[in-house]
Amino acid sequence: MIKEMANDEAVQATNDDASECKKYAVQCGYWSDPFINYFVKHTNKKTPEINRGYYARVKGVEVFIDKFLKLSGGKGQIINLGAGFDTLYWKLKDAGNSPVNFIELDFSNITAKKCYHIKKQKQLIDRLNTEDGEIRFSSTELHAANYHLVGVDLRHTSDLANKLSQAEVNFNLPTLFLAECVLVYIETNSASSLLQWFAGKFPNSLFINYEQVNMRDKFGQVMLSNLRSRGCLLAGVEDCESLETQQRRFTVNGWEGSNSWTMVEVYDSLPESERIRIERIELLDERELLTQLLQHYCIAVAWNGTMFKNLSIAQG
C-alpha cells in the first residue's frame, strides 16, 4: 500500500512536469494557449528537443480532436482521463467548438488544485457554460452546465460509474476519450477493466491515447529507468512494447478497431509550413536525439461504431 501511494504521488507529479513543459513551449511561440498561465506560474528552460516533442504531441492530438468534432457535428461529449491542468475546454470554448458535455477526470489531489486555480480566475469562470448561472464547487470538484471536473481513481470502475453519473454523462452520445500518458501508469488488469467498461458502455466512441512505445530497445530502457528512478513504476509498460501491442490493448478489450503511429510519423504528417515555422524558433544541435524521442512515443486511436472507423493522421 505504501509503495502504491508513493507511485501515485510520483504519477501526479508528472502533471506538473508536463504542464511546465507546455507553458515553456507556448512562451517560445510553438503554439498558442492563452489559458495555461492561469494554471502554471513558473517554468524553467527546456531543450529544443523537448519543445518540438510537445509541439508534435499537442498538434497530433488536436488532429483527432478536430476530426471527432467534425464527425460528431457538435453533438458529442469529451471525457479527458488524467486531465491534469489541460486547458482544452477553454480553448474549444473560445474557438466556438464546445461539445455538448466536457468531463475531466483525475486524482482528487490534482482536481483540488485545478478547482483552486479556476476559482481564482474570472477569465476561466466567465467561459464556463452556465445557462442558469449556477456553478457548483466542492474542494475537489466543479460542475457547470457543460463542464465537469471530477476527482476519481480510474482503477476503480465502480466509483467511476457514479462519478460520471454526477457529471451528467450520456452513454448514447458520440464520445471522445482522451488519455495522454495515463494508461501506462495503470496496472494492466485495471487498465483492461477500464477499457472493457468504456467499450461496453459507449457504443459510438473514439479513444485517443498518447503514450510511450518501443520500450524494449536500449533507448526505451533508459527512459524506463529514468522514470522509475523518480518513483513512476509504469505498471502498464508491457502494452508499450510496440505499435502492435498498443493496438491490441484496445481490440482485446472490446474495441472494434485500432490504429497507431509513432510520433515521427505524426510529426512528418503535420503541415510543412507549420514545421518550417517551428523549426526556425530554435536551432537543433542534433536532430538524431529528437528522432529518437519521437520514435519512443506514439498516438493510438481506437473506435466503436462506424462514425470513427479507420481514422488516419492525415489532415482534414
C-alpha positions in Angstrom: 0.0 0.0 0.0 2.8 2.4 0.9 4.6 1.6 -2.4 1.3 2.2 -4.3 0.8 5.6 -2.6 4.4 6.6 -3.4 3.9 5.7 -7.0 0.6 7.6 -7.1 2.4 10.7 -5.9 5.1 10.3 -8.5 2.5 9.9 -11.2 0.7 13.0 -10.0 3.9 14.9 -10.2 4.2 14.2 -13.9 1.2 16.6 -14.3 3.5 19.5 -13.1 6.3 18.4 -15.4 4.1 18.2 -18.5 2.3 21.5 -17.7 5.6 23.3 -17.2 6.9 21.9 -20.5 3.8 23.1 -22.3 4.0 26.5 -20.8 7.6 26.9 -21.8 6.9 25.8 -25.4 3.9 28.3 -25.5 6.2 31.1 -24.3 8.7 30.2 -27.1 5.9 30.5 -29.7 5.4 26.9 -30.7 1.6 27.1 -30.3 -0.9 29.5 -28.7 -2.6 28.8 -25.4 -3.8 31.9 -23.6 -5.1 29.9 -20.6 -2.0 27.9 -19.5 -0.7 30.8 -17.4 -3.7 30.5 -15.1 -2.6 27.1 -14.1 1.2 27.2 -14.3 3.1 30.2 -12.8 6.7 29.3 -13.2 8.7 27.2 -15.6 12.4 26.6 -16.4 14.1 26.5 -19.8 13.6 23.3 -21.8 15.7 21.8 -24.6 14.6 22.3 -28.2 14.0 18.6 -28.5 11.5 18.6 -25.6 9.8 21.7 -27.1 9.4 20.1 -30.5 8.3 16.8 -28.9 5.5 18.6 -27.0 4.5 20.5 -30.2 4.1 17.2 -32.0 2.1 15.8 -29.1 -0.3 18.8 -28.9 -0.8 19.1 -32.6 -1.1 15.4 -33.2 -3.8 15.0 -30.6 -5.5 18.1 -32.0 -5.8 16.5 -35.4 -8.0 13.7 -34.0 -10.0 16.1 -31.7 -10.8 18.2 -34.8 -11.9 15.0 -36.7 -14.1 14.0 -33.8 -15.7 17.4 -33.6 -16.4 17.5 -37.3 -17.8 13.9 -37.4 -20.0 14.4 -34.4 -21.3 17.7 -35.7 -21.0 19.4 -32.3 -23.3 16.8 -30.7 -20.7 14.8 -28.9 -19.0 14.7 -25.5 -15.4 14.6 -24.4 -14.1 12.7 -21.4 -10.5 13.7 -20.6 -8.8 10.9 -18.5 -6.0 12.1 -16.2 -6.7 15.6 -17.4 -4.3 17.4 -15.1 -4.1 21.1 -15.9 -5.2 20.6 -19.5 -6.8 23.8 -21.0 -8.7 22.1 -23.9 -12.1 23.0 -22.6 -11.3 26.8 -22.6 -9.6 26.6 -26.0 -12.6 24.9 -27.6 -14.9 27.4 -26.0 -13.0 30.3 -27.4 -13.0 28.7 -30.8 -16.8 28.1 -30.7 -16.3 24.3 -30.7 -17.6 23.3 -27.3 -19.0 19.8 -27.2 -22.4 19.0 -25.5 -20.6 17.9 -22.4 -16.9 18.0 -21.3 -15.8 15.8 -18.4 -12.3 15.9 -16.8 -11.2 13.1 -14.5 -8.1 12.9 -12.4 -6.8 12.1 -8.9 -8.6 14.2 -6.3 -5.3 15.9 -5.3 -5.0 17.2 -8.9 -8.6 18.2 -9.3 -8.4 20.1 -6.0 -5.5 22.2 -7.3 -7.3 22.8 -10.6 -10.5 23.9 -8.8 -8.4 26.3 -6.8 -6.9 27.9 -9.9 -10.3 28.1 -11.7 -12.0 29.7 -8.7 -9.4 32.4 -8.7 -9.6 33.4 -12.3 -12.6 35.4 -13.6 -11.5 34.7 -17.2 -11.9 31.0 -16.6 -15.2 31.2 -14.7 -16.8 33.5 -17.2 -16.2 31.0 -20.0 -18.0 28.1 -18.2 -21.2 27.4 -20.0 -23.7 28.5 -17.2 -27.1 28.9 -18.7 -28.7 29.0 -15.2 -25.8 30.9 -13.7 -25.0 28.0 -11.3 -21.5 26.6 -10.8 -21.2 24.0 -8.0 -17.8 23.8 -6.4 -16.5 21.4 -3.8 -12.9 21.3 -2.6 -12.1 18.7 -5.3 -14.9 19.0 -7.9 -16.6 21.5 -10.2 -19.9 21.2 -12.0 -21.2 23.7 -14.5 -23.7 23.3 -17.4 -21.4 21.5 -19.8 -18.1 21.3 -17.9 -17.4 18.8 -15.0 -14.1 18.4 -13.2 -14.2 15.2 -11.1 -11.8 13.5 -8.7 -11.7 9.8 -9.2 -9.2 6.9 -9.2 -9.5 5.4 -12.7 -8.5 2.0 -11.4 -11.9 1.7 -9.6 -14.7 1.4 -12.3 -17.4 1.2 -9.7 -16.5 4.7 -8.4 -16.1 5.9 -12.0 -19.7 5.0 -12.9 -21.0 7.0 -10.0 -18.8 10.0 -10.8 -19.7 10.0 -14.5 -23.4 10.0 -13.5 -22.8 13.1 -11.3 -21.1 14.6 -14.4 -24.3 14.1 -16.4 -22.7 11.7 -18.9 -24.8 10.4 -21.8 -23.8 7.0 -22.9 -25.6 7.3 -26.2 -23.8 10.5 -27.4 -20.7 10.2 -29.7 -17.9 10.2 -27.1 -14.2 11.1 -27.3 -11.9 9.7 -24.7 -8.5 11.5 -24.3 -5.6 9.9 -22.4 -2.1 11.4 -22.5 0.4 9.2 -20.6 -2.3 7.8 -18.4 -2.8 4.1 -19.2 0.9 3.4 -18.8 0.7 4.2 -15.1 -2.2 1.8 -14.5 -1.6 -1.9 -13.8 -2.5 -4.0 -16.9 -5.5 -5.8 -15.4 -7.0 -2.5 -14.1 -6.4 -0.8 -17.5 -8.1 -3.7 -19.2 -11.1 -3.5 -16.9 -11.3 0.3 -17.6 -11.2 -0.1 -21.4 -13.7 -3.0 -21.4 -16.1 -0.9 -19.3 -15.8 2.0 -21.7 -16.2 -0.3 -24.7 -19.4 -1.8 -23.2 -20.9 1.5 -22.2 -20.2 3.8 -25.1 -21.2 2.2 -28.4 -20.3 5.2 -30.5 -16.8 6.3 -29.3 -13.3 7.3 -30.2 -10.3 6.8 -27.9 -7.1 8.9 -28.4 -4.1 7.6 -26.5 -0.7 9.4 -26.4 1.9 7.3 -24.8 5.4 5.6 -24.8 6.2 3.0 -27.4 9.2 0.8 -28.4 10.2 0.5 -24.8 12.2 -2.7 -25.3 15.1 -1.2 -27.1 18.1 0.4 -25.5 16.8 4.0 -25.6 13.4 2.8 -24.3 15.1 1.0 -21.4 17.0 4.2 -20.4 13.7 6.1 -20.5 12.1 3.5 -18.3 15.0 3.6 -15.9 14.8 7.4 -15.6 11.1 7.3 -14.9 11.4 4.5 -12.3 14.2 6.4 -10.6 11.6 9.2 -10.0 9.2 6.7 -8.5 7.0 6.1 -11.6 6.6 2.3 -11.8 5.0 2.3 -15.3 2.8 -0.6 -14.3 1.3 -0.8 -17.8 4.5 -0.7 -19.8 4.1 -4.1 -21.3 1.4 -2.6 -23.6 4.0 0.0 -24.8 6.3 -2.6 -26.4 5.3 -1.8 -29.9 2.6 -0.2 -32.1 1.1 -3.6 -32.4 0.8 -4.1 -28.6 -0.7 -0.6 -28.3 -3.4 -1.5 -30.8 -4.0 -5.0 -29.3 -4.6 -3.4 -25.8 -7.8 -2.0 -27.3 -9.0 -4.8 -29.6 -8.7 -7.5 -26.9 -10.8 -5.3 -24.6 -13.8 -4.9 -26.7 -12.9 -2.1 -29.1 -13.9 -2.7 -32.7 -10.7 -1.5 -34.2 -7.5 0.4 -33.5 -4.6 2.1 -35.3 -1.3 3.7 -34.2 1.6 5.8 -35.4 4.9 6.8 -33.9 5.4 10.5 -33.2 7.9 10.5 -36.1 5.0 9.7 -38.4 2.8 12.2 -36.7 5.4 15.0 -36.9 6.0 14.3 -40.6 2.3 14.4 -41.3 1.8 18.0 -39.9 1.6 20.8 -42.4 5.0 21.6 -43.9 4.5 25.4 -43.4 4.0 24.7 -39.7 7.0 22.5 -39.4 9.2 25.1 -41.1 7.8 27.8 -38.8 8.5 25.9 -35.5 11.9 24.7 -36.7 13.0 28.3 -37.0 12.2 29.1 -33.4 15.2 27.2 -32.0 18.2 25.6 -33.6 18.6 21.9 -33.1 22.1 20.7 -32.4 21.4 17.0 -33.0 18.3 16.0 -35.0 19.1 12.4 -34.1 18.0 12.9 -30.5 14.7 14.4 -31.5 14.1 11.5 -33.8 14.9 9.0 -31.0 12.5 10.8 -28.7 9.7 10.8 -31.3 10.3 7.1 -32.1 9.5 6.3 -28.5 6.1 7.9 -28.2 3.0 7.3 -30.3 -0.6 8.1 -30.8 -3.0 5.2 -30.9 -6.7 5.5 -31.7 -9.5 3.0 -31.1 -13.1 3.1 -32.1 -16.6 1.7 -31.6 -19.3 2.2 -34.1 -18.9 3.2 -37.8 -18.7 7.0 -37.3 -15.0 7.0 -36.3 -13.8 3.9 -38.1 -10.3 3.9 -39.7 -9.3 7.5 -38.9 -5.9 8.4 -40.1 -3.3 11.1 -39.1 -3.9 12.9 -42.5 -5.0 16.5 -42.1 -8.6 17.4 -42.8 
